[in-house]
Each structure stands twice: as C-alpha cells, then as structure tokens.
Amino acid sequence: MQVQAHDEQRIVAAIEAAELVTSGEVRVHLNDTCSGDPLRDAQKQFQKLGMHRTAERNGILFFLALESHKFAVVGDSGIHAKVGQSFWEGIRDHMVPELKEGRWVDALELGIAESGRALAEHFPHQGRSDRDELSNEVSRG
C-alpha cells in the first residue's frame, strides 16, 4: 500500500504532540503484510527499533500491517506496569472502528493521543532535561 507523504506528516505531528507532555516515546511502524501474529511481529520490531533502551522503559509502538489489515500496540515494561493490560485493549478498541472504515491515519491519531495522555500522567515531561530518545519518523518494514 502506498503511504502518502501527508499521511506520514499527520502521524509524525501526532507523535510530536503526544511527546510534548511526556518523557515517554511513541513510534509507528508500517508493514504491508503480516503473515502471523501481529503482536509477535510488533514485539520483534520493538526490539529492532531499540525501543527497549529508553531510560524509563516507557516506549509505545503502534504496528500496522496495512494490506493484511492487522495491527498491534506494544508498550515497554515501565508503562505497562503503570497502566496494565486493559489499557492496551482500550486503545485497540478505540482504533478498530476507524480501521474498519479504512481510516488508518485517523486510527493512529486516536491511539497516539490516548497513549500520550497515559504517558503524560505516569511519565510527565521533564522540561529542559527531557530529550527525545527515539526518532519520531515512521519506520517501514
């Protein structure tokens, strides 16, 4: 599936907005396909992107396989310990209606905003000492 530049710009803007209020890190990874379990693929990509190396273990990855119509949201141990499994299920449930309508960028914007609020609550921005530990760019597989 062809990802348009303006779609990618919207995603990066959503990530930047979320990260303005948190020391947490958000990334988006797009694949065309996913032949197996999207959660397993997301966890592998999480490691490949080095998201487990954040200081507070508070990274969140949104993984979408656009042509396979599969997705997963993965959070590192620091944020997971604060929000629990029901949080990830809630993000999924908020994204599904948009995804079913083919509005995957809207779905990502919703999920990123929701994750940003949780990250801000548990990992607030640290002012000048806070640094962006991971790229905000969309990665592709």
NUKEKE-690378 format. One record per atom (N, C-alpha, C): x, y, z. Coordinates in pm, whole numbers, plus 50000, padded with zeros to 5 digits. Layout:
BEGIN
kemar xx: X&yy: Y&zz: Z
...
This chain:
BEGIN
kemar xx: 50084&yy: 49882&zz: 50000
kemar xx: 50000&yy: 50000&zz: 50000
kemar xx: 50089&yy: 50124&zz: 50000
kemar xx: 50054&yy: 50217&zz: 49919
kemar xx: 50129&yy: 50341&zz: 49908
kemar xx: 50089&yy: 50436&zz: 50021
kemar xx: 50186&yy: 50478&zz: 50100
kemar xx: 50162&yy: 50573&zz: 50207
kemar xx: 50197&yy: 50711&zz: 50155
kemar xx: 50101&yy: 50800&zz: 50161
kemar xx: 50119&yy: 50936&zz: 50111
kemar xx: 50201&yy: 51019&zz: 50212
kemar xx: 50276&yy: 51115&zz: 50160
kemar xx: 50359&yy: 51200&zz: 50245
kemar xx: 50276&yy: 51275&zz: 50348
kemar xx: 50157&yy: 51323&zz: 50308
kemar xx: 50075&yy: 51398&zz: 50404
kemar xx: 50023&yy: 51307&zz: 50515
kemar xx: 50002&yy: 51177&zz: 50486
kemar xx: 49962&yy: 51083&zz: 50591
kemar xx: 50075&yy: 51067&zz: 50693
kemar xx: 50194&yy: 51050&zz: 50642
kemar xx: 50309&yy: 51035&zz: 50730
kemar xx: 50331&yy: 51161&zz: 50813
kemar xx: 50310&yy: 51278&zz: 50754
kemar xx: 50325&yy: 51404&zz: 50827
kemar xx: 50222&yy: 51413&zz: 50940
kemar xx: 50100&yy: 51367&zz: 50917
kemar xx: 49998&yy: 51367&zz: 51022
kemar xx: 50038&yy: 51276&zz: 51137
kemar xx: 50094&yy: 51161&zz: 51105
kemar xx: 50137&yy: 51067&zz: 51208
kemar xx: 50250&yy: 51126&zz: 51292
kemar xx: 50350&yy: 51182&zz: 51225
kemar xx: 50462&yy: 51243&zz: 51297
kemar xx: 50413&yy: 51359&zz: 51384
kemar xx: 50320&yy: 51439&zz: 51333
kemar xx: 50265&yy: 51550&zz: 51412
kemar xx: 50193&yy: 51498&zz: 51537
kemar xx: 50121&yy: 51386&zz: 51524
kemar xx: 50053&yy: 51327&zz: 51639
kemar xx: 50154&yy: 51278&zz: 51742
kemar xx: 50262&yy: 51217&zz: 51696
kemar xx: 50367&yy: 51170&zz: 51787
kemar xx: 50430&yy: 51289&zz: 51858
kemar xx: 50464&yy: 51393&zz: 51783
kemar xx: 50527&yy: 51511&zz: 51843
kemar xx: 50436&yy: 51576&zz: 51946
kemar xx: 50306&yy: 51584&zz: 51916
kemar xx: 50211&yy: 51643&zz: 52011
kemar xx: 50204&yy: 51560&zz: 52139
kemar xx: 50199&yy: 51429&zz: 52125
kemar xx: 50194&yy: 51342&zz: 52243
kemar xx: 50320&yy: 51355&zz: 52327
kemar xx: 50433&yy: 51365&zz: 52262
kemar xx: 50560&yy: 51368&zz: 52334
kemar xx: 50592&yy: 51505&zz: 52395
kemar xx: 50513&yy: 51607&zz: 52364
kemar xx: 50533&yy: 51739&zz: 52426
kemar xx: 50507&yy: 51736&zz: 52576
kemar xx: 50423&yy: 51642&zz: 52621
kemar xx: 50381&yy: 51641&zz: 52761
kemar xx: 50434&yy: 51520&zz: 52838
kemar xx: 50523&yy: 51445&zz: 52778
kemar xx: 50572&yy: 51323&zz: 52843
kemar xx: 50719&yy: 51298&zz: 52812
kemar xx: 50782&yy: 51224&zz: 52902
kemar xx: 50918&yy: 51178&zz: 52874
kemar xx: 50913&yy: 51045&zz: 52799
kemar xx: 50792&yy: 50991&zz: 52780
kemar xx: 50775&yy: 50866&zz: 52707
kemar xx: 50802&yy: 50882&zz: 52559
kemar xx: 50813&yy: 50769&zz: 52492
kemar xx: 50843&yy: 50766&zz: 52349
kemar xx: 50737&yy: 50688&zz: 52274
kemar xx: 50694&yy: 50742&zz: 52160
kemar xx: 50595&yy: 50676&zz: 52075
kemar xx: 50655&yy: 50660&zz: 51936
kemar xx: 50634&yy: 50542&zz: 51878
kemar xx: 50678&yy: 50517&zz: 51741
kemar xx: 50567&yy: 50447&zz: 51666
kemar xx: 50573&yy: 50458&zz: 51534
kemar xx: 50480&yy: 50388&zz: 51445
kemar xx: 50563&yy: 50312&zz: 51343
kemar xx: 50526&yy: 50186&zz: 51324
kemar xx: 50591&yy: 50103&zz: 51223
kemar xx: 50484&yy: 50049&zz: 51129
kemar xx: 50506&yy: 50067&zz: 50999
kemar xx: 50412&yy: 50019&zz: 50897
kemar xx: 50475&yy: 49906&zz: 50817
kemar xx: 50401&yy: 49800&zz: 50805
kemar xx: 50436&yy: 49689&zz: 50716
kemar xx: 50325&yy: 49677&zz: 50613
kemar xx: 50356&yy: 49618&zz: 50501
kemar xx: 50250&yy: 49587&zz: 50406
kemar xx: 50171&yy: 49467&zz: 50455
kemar xx: 50244&yy: 49363&zz: 50497
kemar xx: 50177&yy: 49238&zz: 50535
kemar xx: 50227&yy: 49188&zz: 50670
kemar xx: 50148&yy: 49099&zz: 50723
kemar xx: 50181&yy: 49028&zz: 50846
kemar xx: 50121&yy: 48890&zz: 50830
kemar xx: 50206&yy: 48790&zz: 50819
kemar xx: 50156&yy: 48656&zz: 50791
kemar xx: 50114&yy: 48580&zz: 50916
kemar xx: 50158&yy: 48626&zz: 51029
kemar xx: 50127&yy: 48555&zz: 51153
kemar xx: 50057&yy: 48644&zz: 51254
kemar xx: 50106&yy: 48637&zz: 51375
kemar xx: 50051&yy: 48712&zz: 51487
kemar xx: 50108&yy: 48854&zz: 51487
kemar xx: 50024&yy: 48956&zz: 51474
kemar xx: 50076&yy: 49093&zz: 51469
kemar xx: 50143&yy: 49135&zz: 51600
kemar xx: 50098&yy: 49081&zz: 51712
kemar xx: 50161&yy: 49115&zz: 51840
kemar xx: 50305&yy: 49065&zz: 51843
kemar xx: 50326&yy: 48943&zz: 51796
kemar xx: 50462&yy: 48888&zz: 51791
kemar xx: 50550&yy: 48972&zz: 51697
kemar xx: 50497&yy: 49006&zz: 51580
kemar xx: 50573&yy: 49088&zz: 51487
kemar xx: 50603&yy: 49226&zz: 51546
kemar xx: 50507&yy: 49282&zz: 51617
kemar xx: 50526&yy: 49413&zz: 51680
kemar xx: 50635&yy: 49405&zz: 51787
kemar xx: 50634&yy: 49299&zz: 51866
kemar xx: 50736&yy: 49282&zz: 51969
kemar xx: 50875&yy: 49269&zz: 51908
kemar xx: 50886&yy: 49198&zz: 51796
kemar xx: 51015&yy: 49187&zz: 51727
kemar xx: 51061&yy: 49324&zz: 51677
kemar xx: 50968&yy: 49398&zz: 51619
kemar xx: 51002&yy: 49531&zz: 51567
kemar xx: 51039&yy: 49626&zz: 51680
kemar xx: 50973&yy: 49613&zz: 51792
kemar xx: 51003&yy: 49693&zz: 51911
kemar xx: 51150&yy: 49678&zz: 51947
kemar xx: 51197&yy: 49554&zz: 51947
kemar xx: 51338&yy: 49527&zz: 51978
kemar xx: 51430&yy: 49582&zz: 51869
kemar xx: 51395&yy: 49559&zz: 51742
kemar xx: 51478&yy: 49606&zz: 51630
kemar xx: 51495&yy: 49758&zz: 51634
kemar xx: 51390&yy: 49828&zz: 51675
kemar xx: 51394&yy: 49974&zz: 51680
kemar xx: 51464&yy: 50026&zz: 51806
kemar xx: 51504&yy: 49936&zz: 51894
kemar xx: 51573&yy: 49975&zz: 52017
kemar xx: 51483&yy: 50043&zz: 52118
kemar xx: 51355&yy: 50017&zz: 52109
kemar xx: 51261&yy: 50085&zz: 52197
kemar xx: 51271&yy: 50039&zz: 52342
kemar xx: 51333&yy: 49926&zz: 52365
kemar xx: 51353&yy: 49875&zz: 52500
kemar xx: 51470&yy: 49944&zz: 52570
kemar xx: 51535&yy: 50035&zz: 52501
kemar xx: 51653&yy: 50102&zz: 52557
kemar xx: 51622&yy: 50240&zz: 52614
kemar xx: 51495&yy: 50277&zz: 52626
kemar xx: 51465&yy: 50408&zz: 52684
kemar xx: 51494&yy: 50404&zz: 52834
kemar xx: 51530&yy: 50518&zz: 52889
kemar xx: 51572&yy: 50525&zz: 53029
kemar xx: 51467&yy: 50473&zz: 53125
kemar xx: 51340&yy: 50506&zz: 53099
kemar xx: 51234&yy: 50465&zz: 53192
kemar xx: 51149&yy: 50349&zz: 53140
kemar xx: 51195&yy: 50288&zz: 53030
kemar xx: 51122&yy: 50175&zz: 52969
kemar xx: 50976&yy: 50214&zz: 52943
kemar xx: 50959&yy: 50330&zz: 52881
kemar xx: 50825&yy: 50384&zz: 52860
kemar xx: 50795&yy: 50413&zz: 52713
kemar xx: 50841&yy: 50326&zz: 52626
kemar xx: 50812&yy: 50338&zz: 52484
kemar xx: 50686&yy: 50263&zz: 52446
kemar xx: 50617&yy: 50315&zz: 52346
kemar xx: 50496&yy: 50252&zz: 52292
kemar xx: 50511&yy: 50246&zz: 52140
kemar xx: 50486&yy: 50127&zz: 52084
kemar xx: 50493&yy: 50107&zz: 51940
kemar xx: 50355&yy: 50070&zz: 51885
kemar xx: 50315&yy: 50142&zz: 51781
kemar xx: 50196&yy: 50110&zz: 51703
kemar xx: 50244&yy: 50040&zz: 51577
kemar xx: 50202&yy: 49917&zz: 51558
kemar xx: 50244&yy: 49834&zz: 51445
kemar xx: 50121&yy: 49808&zz: 51358
kemar xx: 50128&yy: 49849&zz: 51231
kemar xx: 50018&yy: 49824&zz: 51138
kemar xx: 50069&yy: 49752&zz: 51015
kemar xx: 50000&yy: 49644&zz: 50978
kemar xx: 50024&yy: 49574&zz: 50852
kemar xx: 49905&yy: 49611&zz: 50763
kemar xx: 49926&yy: 49708&zz: 50676
kemar xx: 49816&yy: 49772&zz: 50604
kemar xx: 49741&yy: 49679&zz: 50510
kemar xx: 49812&yy: 49601&zz: 50432
kemar xx: 49745&yy: 49512&zz: 50336
kemar xx: 49683&yy: 49390&zz: 50403
kemar xx: 49741&yy: 49348&zz: 50514
kemar xx: 49688&yy: 49233&zz: 50588
kemar xx: 49576&yy: 49271&zz: 50684
kemar xx: 49558&yy: 49401&zz: 50704
kemar xx: 49456&yy: 49452&zz: 50796
kemar xx: 49475&yy: 49397&zz: 50937
kemar xx: 49600&yy: 49404&zz: 50984
kemar xx: 49633&yy: 49361&zz: 51119
kemar xx: 49710&yy: 49472&zz: 51189
kemar xx: 49694&yy: 49478&zz: 51322
kemar xx: 49771&yy: 49576&zz: 51397
kemar xx: 49790&yy: 49529&zz: 51540
kemar xx: 49886&yy: 49593&zz: 51607
kemar xx: 49912&yy: 49566&zz: 51747
kemar xx: 49972&yy: 49691&zz: 51809
kemar xx: 49952&yy: 49703&zz: 51939
kemar xx: 50012&yy: 49812&zz: 52017
kemar xx: 50093&yy: 49746&zz: 52127
kemar xx: 50220&yy: 49785&zz: 52137
kemar xx: 50311&yy: 49725&zz: 52234
kemar xx: 50369&yy: 49835&zz: 52321
kemar xx: 50365&yy: 49814&zz: 52451
kemar xx: 50427&yy: 49907&zz: 52545
kemar xx: 50537&yy: 49838&zz: 52623
kemar xx: 50640&yy: 49913&zz: 52655
kemar xx: 50751&yy: 49857&zz: 52731
kemar xx: 50710&yy: 49834&zz: 52877
kemar xx: 50796&yy: 49769&zz: 52952
kemar xx: 50762&yy: 49727&zz: 53088
kemar xx: 50731&yy: 49842&zz: 53182
kemar xx: 50795&yy: 49956&zz: 53164
kemar xx: 50771&yy: 50070&zz: 53254
kemar xx: 50630&yy: 50123&zz: 53244
kemar xx: 50583&yy: 50144&zz: 53122
kemar xx: 50446&yy: 50195&zz: 53105
kemar xx: 50344&yy: 50084&zz: 53130
kemar xx: 50374&yy: 49962&zz: 53090
kemar xx: 50281&yy: 49852&zz: 53113
kemar xx: 50254&yy: 49832&zz: 53262
kemar xx: 50357&yy: 49845&zz: 53344
kemar xx: 50340&yy: 49829&zz: 53490
kemar xx: 50246&yy: 49935&zz: 53547
kemar xx: 50239&yy: 50050&zz: 53482
kemar xx: 50153&yy: 50159&zz: 53532
kemar xx: 50009&yy: 50147&zz: 53482
kemar xx: 49989&yy: 50099&zz: 53359
kemar xx: 49855&yy: 50103&zz: 53300
kemar xx: 49786&yy: 49968&zz: 53291
kemar xx: 49860&yy: 49859&zz: 53286
kemar xx: 49802&yy: 49726&zz: 53279
kemar xx: 49744&yy: 49690&zz: 53144
kemar xx: 49707&yy: 49564&zz: 53130
kemar xx: 49659&yy: 49509&zz: 53002
kemar xx: 49532&yy: 49577&zz: 52952
kemar xx: 49443&yy: 49615&zz: 53042
kemar xx: 49316&yy: 49675&zz: 52998
kemar xx: 49339&yy: 49805&zz: 52921
kemar xx: 49446&yy: 49876&zz: 52951
kemar xx: 49477&yy: 49999&zz: 52879
kemar xx: 49503&yy: 49971&zz: 52731
kemar xx: 49583&yy: 49867&zz: 52703
kemar xx: 49617&yy: 49833&zz: 52564
kemar xx: 49491&yy: 49786&zz: 52490
kemar xx: 49408&yy: 49714&zz: 52558
kemar xx: 49282&yy: 49669&zz: 52498
kemar xx: 49191&yy: 49787&zz: 52468
kemar xx: 49192&yy: 49888&zz: 52556
kemar xx: 49113&yy: 50009&zz: 52533
kemar xx: 49160&yy: 50086&zz: 52411
kemar xx: 49291&yy: 50099&zz: 52395
kemar xx: 49345&yy: 50166&zz: 52276
kemar xx: 49302&yy: 50089&zz: 52152
kemar xx: 49318&yy: 49959&zz: 52156
kemar xx: 49276&yy: 49875&zz: 52042
kemar xx: 49129&yy: 49900&zz: 52010
kemar xx: 49045&yy: 49896&zz: 52111
kemar xx: 48901&yy: 49912&zz: 52089
kemar xx: 48866&yy: 50049&zz: 52031
kemar xx: 48941&yy: 50153&zz: 52067
kemar xx: 48917&yy: 50286&zz: 52011
kemar xx: 48961&yy: 50296&zz: 51865
kemar xx: 49062&yy: 50221&zz: 51830
kemar xx: 49116&yy: 50227&zz: 51695
kemar xx: 49038&yy: 50143&zz: 51594
kemar xx: 48979&yy: 50034&zz: 51639
kemar xx: 48915&yy: 49938&zz: 51548
kemar xx: 48809&yy: 50000&zz: 51458
kemar xx: 48716&yy: 50083&zz: 51508
kemar xx: 48614&yy: 50139&zz: 51417
kemar xx: 48674&yy: 50220&zz: 51302
kemar xx: 48775&yy: 50297&zz: 51331
kemar xx: 48841&yy: 50376&zz: 51226
kemar xx: 48912&yy: 50285&zz: 51127
kemar xx: 48978&yy: 50183&zz: 51178
kemar xx: 49048&yy: 50089&zz: 51090
kemar xx: 48950&yy: 50014&zz: 51000
kemar xx: 48837&yy: 49975&zz: 51055
kemar xx: 48737&yy: 49904&zz: 50974
kemar xx: 48684&yy: 49990&zz: 50860
kemar xx: 48686&yy: 50121&zz: 50879
kemar xx: 48641&yy: 50213&zz: 50775
kemar xx: 48756&yy: 50255&zz: 50682
kemar xx: 48873&yy: 50198&zz: 50703
kemar xx: 48987&yy: 50230&zz: 50616
kemar xx: 49057&yy: 50359&zz: 50652
kemar xx: 49024&yy: 50416&zz: 50767
kemar xx: 49085&yy: 50543&zz: 50810
kemar xx: 49198&yy: 50514&zz: 50909
kemar xx: 49304&yy: 50453&zz: 50857
kemar xx: 49412&yy: 50408&zz: 50943
kemar xx: 49491&yy: 50524&zz: 51004
kemar xx: 49501&yy: 50636&zz: 50933
kemar xx: 49573&yy: 50751&zz: 50990
kemar xx: 49491&yy: 50809&zz: 51106
kemar xx: 49360&yy: 50819&zz: 51089
kemar xx: 49274&yy: 50865&zz: 51198
kemar xx: 49285&yy: 50772&zz: 51318
kemar xx: 49288&yy: 50641&zz: 51292
kemar xx: 49301&yy: 50543&zz: 51399
kemar xx: 49432&yy: 50564&zz: 51475
kemar xx: 49539&yy: 50584&zz: 51401
kemar xx: 49668&yy: 50608&zz: 51467
kemar xx: 49666&yy: 50737&zz: 51548
kemar xx: 49607&yy: 50841&zz: 51493
kemar xx: 49600&yy: 50968&zz: 51568
kemar xx: 49525&yy: 50948&zz: 51700
kemar xx: 49415&yy: 50873&zz: 51697
kemar xx: 49340&yy: 50845&zz: 51820
kemar xx: 49426&yy: 50766&zz: 51919
kemar xx: 49486&yy: 50660&zz: 51872
kemar xx: 49567&yy: 50575&zz: 51960
kemar xx: 49687&yy: 50648&zz: 52017
kemar xx: 49753&yy: 50727&zz: 51934
kemar xx: 49871&yy: 50802&zz: 51979
kemar xx: 49830&yy: 50905&zz: 52084
kemar xx: 49719&yy: 50975&zz: 52061
kemar xx: 49673&yy: 51074&zz: 52159
kemar xx: 49639&yy: 51008&zz: 52292
kemar xx: 49571&yy: 50896&zz: 52287
kemar xx: 49534&yy: 50825&zz: 52409
kemar xx: 49659&yy: 50775&zz: 52483
kemar xx: 49754&yy: 50721&zz: 52410
kemar xx: 49876&yy: 50673&zz: 52474
kemar xx: 49956&yy: 50790&zz: 52531
kemar xx: 49954&yy: 50903&zz: 52462
kemar xx: 50024&yy: 51021&zz: 52511
kemar xx: 49968&yy: 51070&zz: 52643
kemar xx: 49834&yy: 51064&zz: 52658
kemar xx: 49773&yy: 51106&zz: 52785
kemar xx: 49819&yy: 51016&zz: 52900
kemar xx: 49823&yy: 50886&zz: 52876
kemar xx: 49867&yy: 50792&zz: 52980
kemar xx: 50015&yy: 50813&zz: 53012
kemar xx: 50095&yy: 50831&zz: 52909
kemar xx: 50237&yy: 50856&zz: 52932
kemar xx: 50257&yy: 50984&zz: 53012
kemar xx: 50181&yy: 51089&zz: 52979
kemar xx: 50194&yy: 51217&zz: 53049
kemar xx: 50157&yy: 51203&zz: 53196
kemar xx: 50056&yy: 51122&zz: 53224
kemar xx: 50014&yy: 51102&zz: 53362
kemar xx: 50121&yy: 51030&zz: 53444
kemar xx: 50181&yy: 50929&zz: 53386
kemar xx: 50276&yy: 50846&zz: 53459
kemar xx: 50423&yy: 50884&zz: 53438
kemar xx: 50451&yy: 50950&zz: 53326
kemar xx: 50587&yy: 50991&zz: 53292
kemar xx: 50583&yy: 51133&zz: 53236
kemar xx: 50558&yy: 51234&zz: 53322
kemar xx: 50546&yy: 51371&zz: 53271
kemar xx: 50676&yy: 51420&zz: 53208
kemar xx: 50662&yy: 51518&zz: 53122
kemar xx: 50776&yy: 51580&zz: 53056
kemar xx: 50869&yy: 51637&zz: 53161
kemar xx: 50998&yy: 51625&zz: 53140
kemar xx: 51098&yy: 51668&zz: 53239
kemar xx: 51162&yy: 51803&zz: 53207
kemar xx: 51093&yy: 51885&zz: 53130
kemar xx: 51145&yy: 52017&zz: 53098
kemar xx: 51269&yy: 52010&zz: 53011
kemar xx: 51361&yy: 52100&zz: 53038
kemar xx: 51483&yy: 52110&zz: 52955
kemar xx: 51568&yy: 51985&zz: 52960
kemar xx: 51560&yy: 51911&zz: 53070
kemar xx: 51643&yy: 51791&zz: 53081
kemar xx: 51586&yy: 51673&zz: 53000
kemar xx: 51462&yy: 51687&zz: 52955
kemar xx: 51400&yy: 51580&zz: 52877
kemar xx: 51455&yy: 51582&zz: 52735
kemar xx: 51488&yy: 51466&zz: 52686
kemar xx: 51537&yy: 51458&zz: 52548
kemar xx: 51459&yy: 51352&zz: 52473
kemar xx: 51449&yy: 51371&zz: 52343
kemar xx: 51380&yy: 51275&zz: 52257
kemar xx: 51475&yy: 51158&zz: 52236
kemar xx: 51442&yy: 51044&zz: 52296
kemar xx: 51533&yy: 50929&zz: 52292
kemar xx: 51521&yy: 50850&zz: 52163
kemar xx: 51407&yy: 50858&zz: 52095
kemar xx: 51385&yy: 50782&zz: 51974
kemar xx: 51330&yy: 50873&zz: 51864
kemar xx: 51355&yy: 50835&zz: 51742
kemar xx: 51305&yy: 50910&zz: 51627
kemar xx: 51153&yy: 50911&zz: 51626
kemar xx: 51096&yy: 51019&zz: 51578
kemar xx: 50951&yy: 51029&zz: 51561
kemar xx: 50907&yy: 50986&zz: 51422
kemar xx: 51002&yy: 50958&zz: 51336
kemar xx: 50971&yy: 50919&zz: 51199
kemar xx: 50904&yy: 50782&zz: 51195
kemar xx: 50819&yy: 50765&zz: 51098
kemar xx: 50752&yy: 50638&zz: 51076
kemar xx: 50854&yy: 50540&zz: 51017
kemar xx: 50865&yy: 50423&zz: 51076
kemar xx: 50954&yy: 50321&zz: 51021
kemar xx: 50872&yy: 50227&zz: 50934
kemar xx: 50940&yy: 50160&zz: 50843
kemar xx: 50872&yy: 50070&zz: 50749
kemar xx: 50946&yy: 49938&zz: 50740
kemar xx: 50866&yy: 49833&zz: 50716
kemar xx: 50927&yy: 49702&zz: 50703
kemar xx: 50905&yy: 49643&zz: 50568
